[in-house]
């Protein structure tokens, strides 16, 4: 009988397993189940010759101490790869062309992204009083503070880039808690930006690394960072440290109460494992199915957290056919601007070593909450769509010499209005099952940083025998 069983070998499950072993849990008392043939979940890198292709997230922001601490403790800091300086340059496709995102509020006046009325409305933000309501959407918050034009252009694109989501259907306090806190703590966004800039400046005088985190190529808040051989180096290193405790290719189908204590875990072959404590570290929809026999009400609550499908398409071109490497990070597209793709990242410009020097590697996103039907496109229609939209946005007429398609039917959790209340309900229901936890991107943050940040707290509670919890490490306002 294992002391702890973790269901899900994505970054959450791997990190919690590693933290448990770091706290002294013997390897033989830990078991981590992963349904796929390899661990890592959506953090997966494929390699095709000299091309390095990320099927899911392509890096983390280096302003998260827990992630950097984990990298340091694993001894792989020498493998880190920092994004190129040019990736500080970012674009939106709006009003018929690619437009460079300004580095500060003043640049908005001349960016051409918004109408004159829309630009003037943005500069009224400091005079807007506090307001809003408990389940206010990201769009409604932005429209209230900076105007509908900016909300439909800037915030819509940001939400598409982060969540592949619809800004009108994401709860601000759940999806962007730091933004909600900016209004709550400072009274407004401009005041918050000024206050946070002063805070970072003070911190930078005490620690040089803080200066880097305040103004890196990823924009305010960190430098986008990965690993030389691909982002999944982190997952692969964690998996190797877990050793025989990690069981891949084992799909768990049911969790039940054990007898006389603990929990019974059943896989799709009908084989049973017993554990004193269980962490459901997969997405909420899989955890919902697993706990259906244990607690139908808990299953229902977990099943109410939706996801958005997304397709990632990597395309490679001969440099001579394109003319030059794109200069920047890439671009996002707000809805309503005549383009169906969500955006395109210029991978070979962001990272060194992701493609041969004589090639250009791009990564285009399609679908999301705005366009869920896009996941059904066949490869030919999908490639025609991308070719047409890249011609409109980048004036790219070259044909790709290689392409790779990665479809995620249940891609990214969507924190729709009522998400905070749903998570609170899940917490309450889990209190009936001491030793059962849920973790991961379905609850309090979709980033790799969040999943790593919450792992030590969950591991500590498991080791101390304290009851279950959700989202102990919700990102705090900086």
Secondary structure, DSSP 8 states (H G I E B T S, - for coil): -EEEEEE--BHHHHHHHHHHHHTT--GGGEEEEESSSSSBTT--EEEETTEEEESS---EETT-HHHHHHHHHHT-GGGEEE--GGGG-EEEEETTEEEE--SSGGGGGGSSSS-HHHHHHHTTGGG------TT-BHHHHHHHHH-HHHIIIIIHHHHHHHHS--GGGSBHHHH-HHHHHHHHHHSSHHHHHHHHHHHHHHHHHH-HHHHHHHSBTTBTT--EEEETT-TTHHHHHHHHHHGGGEEES--EEEEEE-SSSSEEEEETTS-EEEEEEEEE-S-HHHHHHHTTTT-HHHHHHHHTS-EEEEEEEEEEEEHHHH-S---SSEEEE-TTSS--S-EEE-HHHHSTTSS-TTEEEEEEEEESGGGGGGGG--HHHHHHHHHHHHHHHH------SEEEEEEEEEEEE---TTHHHHHHHHHHHHTTSTTEEE-STTTS--SHHHHHHHHHHHHHHHHHT----S-TT-----
